[in-house]
Amino acid sequence: MKLTGKLDYLELPATGGTLDSVKAFYSAALGWSFTDYGPTYSAFAEGLDGGFQADAGEAAAKPLPVLYSEALEETLAAVENAGGAIVKPIFSFPGGRRFHFTDPAGNELAVWGE
């Protein structure tokens, strides 16, 4: 359900790597699928709709999306196996635990679990 003022879409730059390498990473690490809209844009619908922008002239500043995992250690292993770089190993924070990683395009993301 779309609500005024609520987060509805997340767009990430994919200018640090190829769009194909970014899509391959998220497919392998998290099982995502994509819909291409031309050679420089690919959308996803994985709980929160969003897309990757590979056109450097169109890409926005890099946000820190936070993903959820029921099995944090398994997700960390899948991210590493898919070629992600762990930049902050699993640590505790109020409300749970999380880790940060970068994808092939250089985007930093976090994954948290309870």
Sequence and secondary structure as in RCSB ss.txt:
>XXXX:A:sequence
MKLTGKLDYLELPATGGTLDSVKAFYSAALGWSFTDYGPTYSAFAEGLDGGFQADAGEAAAKPLPVLYSEALEET
LAAVENAGGAIVKPIFSFPGGRRFHFTDPAGNELAVWGE
>XXXX:A:secstr
   TTS  EEEEE  SS HHHHHHHHHHHH    EE STTEEEEESSSEEEEE  TTT       EEE SSHHHH
HHHHHHTT EEEEEEEEETTEEEEEEE TT  EEEEEE 
